[in-house]
Amino acid sequence: MRRRRLMAAGSSVMAAWPHLVRAQQADRVRRIGVLRGLAEDDQGGQETFAVFQQALQQLGWIDGRTVRIDARWGAGNADNIRKHAAEIVALAPDVIFATGSATMASLLQATRTVPIVFATVADPVGAGFVDSLSRPGGNATGFLQFEYSLSGKWLELLKEVAPHVTRAAVLRDSAISAGIGQFAVVQSVAPKVGVEVSPVNVRNAGEIERAVTAFARSANGGLVVTASALSRLHRDLTVSLAAGLKLPAVYFSRYFVTGGGLISLGPDIFEQYRRSAGYVDRILRGEKPADLPVQAPTRYELVINRKTAKALGLTIPSAVLARADEVIE
């Protein structure tokens, strides 16, 4: 009798074992690696990171309790980004959240197995990060920063708010496919709006200052600043040069305009980070990046700084003001 009881008890424990294991796995603290191409003290970087963390909390992932978040910031330096990518992969996270093309390139050199969710990447297919938008196919998926067609709208917007402009310097990062692609679209639109465009690389502050200053020596010039981590890194310099040299400028992000720039047209950046948290949550709960399609933004925003327009001697057309999501007086 006693033996039968022991055998029955043993059978009950064995039957319960899978449920105990699953409970332990569910209770363990998960690990999220985060790699940003920006400097850690970048205002926009901190605000978007806070939005990402808040969205995770709403999904039950609280840093220090149900999850541990290990964040690294590249500050626009390629060597730093590569080093941090290797560090994060070595921590064996359950999933990595990455922003920007430069960080993705380094992460995919470091791992082809750890799941990665990306945001603000302009051309993940062209860069080789995913096989296609609908079927990513590998260990990465995420959210497009925007579709390339938006790049042409920047030049059209520049001509609309500053009709006298016949020349435009286009600041771009030529080291990433997105930088080349964005400039190609701007260049394709140029004949239609009657503006001659010239590329300016954004490798370092000195190069930007020399090139933009030389460009401004001729009349009727303007700027288009395309999306990249390096453009963000040199945001204050670019805004300052545009103001000092009296160059109307269109930017890809609202943070340039809140910092004194003229006008921006770009995706709702906070939406990207909230949606990215949703993908991180789904992967932590068992889904695979290969099965989650890369998604495009659902909302774009136009931001105008009328104080800057006045300093440049520009009157923003009423049709443009009517389309604005935010006007800074």
Summary of the structure (lengths in Angstrom):
residues: 329
radius of gyration: 23.7
end to end distance: 87.3
largest distance: 101.5
contacts: 1142
relative contact order: 0.13
helix: 48%
strand: 20%
